[in-house]
Amino acid sequence: MLKRKIDDRFTSWKNNPDHLPLVVEGARQVGKTTSIETFARKAYKAFYNLNFFSDPGLMSIFDGALDPESIITRITIAFPSQEYVPGSTLILLDEIQHCPNARTALKFLARHADFDVVASGSLLGISLSDKASLPVGYSETIMMHPLDFEEFLWAMDIGEKVISGLKSCFDERRPVDDYVHQRMLDYFAMYTVTGGMPAVVASFAKERDYSKVLRLQRGIVADYRKDAVKYAEGSEKVKVVRCLDSIPAQLAKANKKFQYSVVEKKASSRKYGDSLLWLEDAGIVNLCRNLSRIDSPLAGFSKDNEFKLYFNDTGLLISMYEDGTARRIVEGEMGIYKGAIYENIVASALAALDMPLFYFAPSDTLEIDFVINFRGRPCILEVKSGENTKSKSLNTVLGNPKYNVDQAIRLSRKNVGEEGAILALPLYMVIFLKPADNESWMPPLASSDDLESHM
């Protein structure tokens, strides 16, 4: 069973005496149901899983009165072999997008003392555009993402001592032991290839078989396409799939700004804008919006018509490139894809930290990969994929009164260091940029014991 960070968020939610029903959003197959079930069996004496997709008949539970007493009476009748324990029961309304009345019922279930309610769904952002949306003010929402690099390390049996040692190096701005640093780069390459979809990570952790990893990844992407065909409306079905399939080509360009002409010659936002929003609402992509200026709050200066489009999971992105790409990545030969892949994985990491994504490109010759809030102030962030870590754009913006930025982070394969106002970090340390604190050909990986001996 994979350890997930969201488990702690579930616990914090439960321990809050004033908690409301919890809505867990996220793309297909990021592990929502599994994580909720695992939490329920640890924290509650009774658990009811109402999956409206696999058992549509359960929707009739919400056809009558929606007061808590009536609902729990119908649930216990529908599950006669399960025990209801007042004060220690969790009800999961899974794939809630298929049951509009269940969504409405969350208003009446709010603050009910005898049982807790969690709702989840893979296409909530899509389905909630209809009349029976989630009642505002009567639920709490969290977004679940693919596994981040720290969760991947847990799956690889890397202990907390190693991770806390890395965090200390980050906090104290000191280099990581050379052996540990190189091993972390090895693991990060593996994570880049596998991505963070739970089924893929679990398979890789057990078998180290990349051919199986690739099959699983391509199966998930195929499911995304099927979802578009099934749930998008009318002509949007084809357009959503076209936008999805254009992402690898969009990111392979020197200028990674999304261009509708890559999807279809002479296409425009008028034709494809809604399709992109569909992909974003489904949790399949992350949009990174350009800023008109760097200032707080960043969201106040975003340009909605200028953006880059990243895949929610870098492993899935790599699976869309030609065969052999993953092997080249592990062996350090990424070719023209290196910038796209590294930028994508950083975008995914920032999104997993619940950071909104922004970049800054005031001209055709000046572009900063990402702009984040770090230690309470705007910070420019550059991603370097090769040994050459010089950045003309970063040096142009940093310290220039015109742009009003006094701190910068550079992510690369190099160790921790400081160059004036630039904080140099290895790519794997992106997991520490928290807003609050701000196959057989694979090389052998170090064991947790080996790494701990160097910490």
N, C-alpha and C positions, 0 to 999 in steps of 0.2 A: 504494500500500500504506500503510495507516494505521500510524503509530508508536504502540506501546502500552508502557505502563510495565511491564507484566508481562514484557517481554523481558529487562529487567535482573534480575528475580527468577529467570528461567530460567537466566541466566548464572551468578548467584551459586550456584544449586543445583548446576549442573554443576561449578563450580570447587571445591565442597566435596568433598574426597577421601572423606568418609564418608557421602555422600548415599545416600538410600534411593530406591526408586521414587517418582515424584511423581504425585500425584492432583490433577487440575485440575477443580474443580467450578464451577458457574455455570449461570445460566438459559439457555434456548435462545437461540441467535443472538447471544450476547455476544462471539463471536469466538474461542472456545477452540481449535478445530481449526486455523483459519488462523494464529493466533499460534504454536502449537506447530510447525506445518509450516515457517513462516518461520524460526523459531529452529533447527529441525533442519537445514535446508539451509545455514545459516550456520555452525553449530558442529560438524557431523558430516560424515563422508565417506559414510556410508550411512544410509538411513532407510527403515523399513518402517511403513506405515500399515495397521493391521488395524482396519477399521471393521465392527463386528459387526452394525450396523443395515443398512448398504447391502449387505453381503456376509455373510449368516448362515452360509454354509458355512465361514467361517474359525473358527467356534467349535470345529470338530472338532480343531483344532490342540491344544486343551487337554483333549481327552477321555482321553488316555493319561497316561503319567508326566509329572510337572510339574517335574522337575529342569531347570535351565537348558540343559544340553546337548541334551536331548531336544526342548525347546521351540524352540531356535534351529535345530535340524536340520529340524524340521517347517516352520518359517517360511521357511527358505531354499528348501525344496522347493516351498512354495506360491507363492513369488515367484522363479522360476528366472532371470528376466532381470535381477534386481538383485544387486548385489555386497554381500557381507557383509565388513565390515572390523573385525576384532577391535580393541577399544579405542577405536573411533570410529564406533559404530553406535547409533542411537536407534530404539527400537521404541515406536510409539504404539498403545495399546490403546484405540481410540476407541469411544464409546458402550459402555463396559465393563459398564454395567448389564444389557446383554442377554446377557452371558456369565458366569454365576456361577463357572465353573471358572477363568476368567482372573482374576477377583478373588481367588480362593483362591491362585492361582499367584504373586501378588505376594510372598507369604511366602517362597517358594523363590527368587525373583529378587532379593531384597534383597541389596545389597552385592556383586552379581556384577560382576567387574572387566571383562569383555569387552564388555559392552553396557549401555546405560542404558534405563530403561523409564519412560514417561509414560503415565498412564491419564487419560481424560477422559470426561465424560458430562453430559447436560443434566438428568437426573432421578435423580442418584445418591442424593440425600437421600430420595427416594421408594423406590427399588428396594432400597436397602440395609437395609430393614426385614425382609428375609427371612433365611433361615438363612445363606446364603453372603455374609456381609458382608465388608467389607475387613478383613484381619487387622490387629489392633491392634499397633502397634510396629514394623511392617514397611513403612511408607510415610509420606510427608510429604504434607500437603494444603494447597493454596492455593485461595482463592476468586477467581474472575474476575468482574469487574463490568462494566457498560457503561462507555463512555469517560467520564472525568471532564472538567471544564472545561479543564484544562491540555492533555489529549490532544485535545480539540476545537480548541483554539487551534493546536496543531501541524497538525491537518488543514486549518486555515484559513491555513496558511503564516505564522503569527506566530512570529518567531524567538525563540531562547533569550535574546537580549539584552533583549527586552521583558519576558519572564517573570521573568528574574533581577532586573530593575529593580523589578518589582512585589514580588518577595520581599524586596528590600532595604527598600522602604517598609514592608512588614509588620514586618520585624525591627527597624527603627529607629523605628517608630511615627510616621512622617511622611507627610503627604498625597501622593497620586499627582498628577503633573502633570494639570491640568484636562482637557486634550485627551485624554490617554491614559485617564484615568478615564472620560470619557464614551464613548470608543470601547469600552472594556472592558465597560461597561454594555450597549452595543449588541450586542456579541458574546455577552454573557451572556443577553440576551433571545433571540438566535438559538439558543443552546445549550438554553435552557429549552424552546423549541418543538421543536427537532429531537431533543433527548435524546441518549443516547449509544450507541444500537445501531449497530454498525459499518456495516451496509448503508445505514442512514438517513443517517449522517454522511457517508459516502463519496458518496452521491447528492447531498446538499446541497452539499458542497464543490465538486463538479463542475458542477452545473446550477443551483443556487440556486432550485430549483423546489419550492415548498412543496406543491403539489398532489400531486406524486410522493412527497414525504416522508410526507404523510398516508396515501396508499395503502399505502406500505410499513409504516407503523406499525400501521395497522388490520389488515394481513395478519399481523403478528406477534402481535397480541392474539388474532386468530382462531385462530392456531396454539396459543396457550396454552389456549384453550377446548377445542380438539381434543385436546390432551394430557390434559386433565382427563377428558374423555370416554373416552379410550383407556386411560389408566393408573390412574385412580382406581378403587377397588373398589365394586361394587354401587351403593347409594344415594348414595355420596359423589360420584359423577359429577355429578349435578345440583346438589348442595349446594356443591361447589367452584366451579362456574360461577356460582352465585348470589352467593357471597361475592366472587368476582372482580368481577362486574358491579356490586356495591354500593359499591366503593371510591370512585368519583367522588362519590356522594351522601354517603358517610361523611365525606369531607374537606370537602365544601361546608358542613357544619354549623358553627355557631358553636362548639359543643363537639365537637371532633374525636375524642373517645374512641370506640372502636369499639362500636357498639350492634347487637346481634343482631336487634333489632326492625326495623332498616333492611333487613336481608336478608329477613326474613319476620316478619309480625306475631306477637307472643308467642313468638318463637324464643328459644332459650337456648344457652349454651355446651355443654350436654349434647348438643344436636343438631348444632351447627355447629363445635364446637371442633376436631375432627379435620380438618375441611375447611380451616380456617385454617392448621393445621400443615402440611397438604399443600402449600398455596401457599407457605408459608415454606420448606419443604424443597426445593421446586422452584426456589427462587431468584426467584420472581415478585414477592414482596412483602417488605418489611422491617417487622418488628414493633418498635414503640417502646414500652417498658414503663414504667409509672409507678413512682416510687420512694416507699417509705414514709417515707424520710428521706434527706437528702443527706449521705453519709459514705462513706469508703473502706473496702472496695472497693464501688463502686456496685452491682455485680451482686448483692451480698449483701443489698441492700435493695429489690430489684425485686419488684413485685407482678404475678405472672403472669396474674391475672384482670382486670387493668386495663391497656389498651394502646391505642395508635393504630396504624393500618395504612396504610403508605405503599407506593406502587408502586415497583418496583425502578428504573424509568426514567420520568422526568417527561414526556418526549415521548410515551410510550405512554399515560400518564394523560390528557394533553391531547387525544389522539386519541379518547378515549372521551367527551369532552364534545361538544356540538353543533358543527356546522360554523361557522367564523368565530371560534372561540375563540382559535386560534393568532394570527390577524391582530390581534385585540384586544390580545393580550399584547405583541406587537411594538410596537404603537402606544401602549402604556401604559394600556390601558383594560380591565383584567382583571375589573372588577366583583366579584361575590361570590366568584369563584374565587381571588382574588389570595392570600389567606392560605393556602389549600390548596396552591396551586402552589408558592409560595416555600418553605413548610415541606417539601413533598415533595422539592424539589430539594436542600435542605440535608440532609435525611435520607439521600438517595442519596449525597451527597458524603461524609458521615460514614461511611456503610457502606463506601464505596470506600476509605476510609482504615483499614478494618478496625476501626472503633470500634463497640462495642455501643451500641444506641440506648436512651436513657432520657429521660423527662420528669418533671416534678414538679408534681403538682396535689393539694395537701393538702386543698383545699376547692373548692366550686363557684365561688368568686369569686377564687381564686388559682391561676394556672397558669404554669409556666415551660416554654417550648417544648422545650428540650433541656438535658440536664445531661451534661457531658463531663469527662474528665480533661484538664487543660491545665497544662503545666509542673509536673506531679506532684501537682496538687491538684484537687479538684472545682471546676468552673466552670459557672455558669449561662449559657445561651446563648439569646438572644431573636432572632426573625426578624421584621423589620418590612417590610411590602410597600409602604407609602405614605410620604408626606413627613413625616407625624407619627411621630416616633420615640420619643415618651414611652412609658414602660412602668411602669404602677403595680405590676405583679407583680414585675418585676425590682427596683425600688426597695424594695419591701416585704421581699424576701428578702435582698438584698445587705447585708451588715454587721449583720444582725439576729442576735444570739447564739442565738436560738431555732433558726435554720437553719444556722449554722456555715459560711457561705460568704463569702469575702472577695475574689472576683474574678468578673467578668462580661464577656461579649462580646455586643455588639449588631450584628447583620448587617442592613444596609439598602442603599439606593441612595446613601447619603452617603459621603463620602471618609473616609480614616483620621483618627482623632482620639481623644483620651482625655478622659473626664469622671470624674475621681476614679478609682475602682476599675473603671470601665466602659471597656473597650476597644471603640471604635466602628470597625467594618470594613465596607468595601463587600462586597456579597454574593459577588462573584467571588473574594474572598480566603479563602473557606471551604476552598479546596484546600490552604492552608498550615497548617491546624490538624492537623498530623501528630502522632500520639501520641508518636513518637520525639522530636520537638522540641517537641516541641510547637511563492420565487415572485416575480414582477416587482414586486409592490407593496412589497416589502421595501426599506427604506432602504439606500443604499450604505454599505458598510463600509470602514473605513480599511485601507490596505495596511500590510504589515509595515514598509516603509521609512518611511512617514509616522509610525508609532508610535515607531520607533527614534530618529527625529530629536528626539523629545521626552524620551527617557530620559537 
